Amino acid sequence: MNQKTNQYAFPSTAIVMMVAFFSIFILASVNPALAASGKKKSPAVERVSAVDYTEARIKKLQAALKITDDQQELWKNLTQVMRENAKELDTLSKDRTEMTKTMNALEAMKFHSQITETRLEQQKKLIPVFEALYVSMSDEQKKVTDVIFRTGRHGKQRLN
């Protein structure tokens, strides 16, 4: 019995550690050489804020989903949660940028854990308002929504 427990414990532990390790690299987008030189990042390298990204996504989604007048209140509820989540994420991102200058590896991993927990809580807030909108959608709107979530594309796409 101990052997079976260990059989599953190692792979899942390894996966969790790999995800945590790689996500530190994703989250730590500070270029030390650039910071030391005092030069500013070029506009092409600068990160887009979560708020700006969310606003662009809301516009694309609204156009792609063809939200009806009857769905406007549900849409408003969804976009409000999306905007609140984006503001919270921007605050965390700003904190991370300031803290990475002095953060050691362990602190970085703990901070990443905090971000992951925040994202999970944000998803929990988003799901009920999204579900209310999704249930109100026509079959065609649901098809488009499903494709967007599956592919990330907001433009004209094949629905088959």
Buried (B, 14 or more C-beta within 10 A) or exposed (E): EEEEEEEEEEEEEEEEEEEBEEBBEEBBEEEEEEEEEEEEEEEEEEEEBBBEBBBEBBEBBEEBBEBEEEBEEBBEBBBEBBBBBBBBBBEBBEEBEEEBEEBEEEEBBEBBEEBBEBBEEBEEBBEEBBEBBBEBBEEEBBBBBEBBEEEEEBEEBEEE
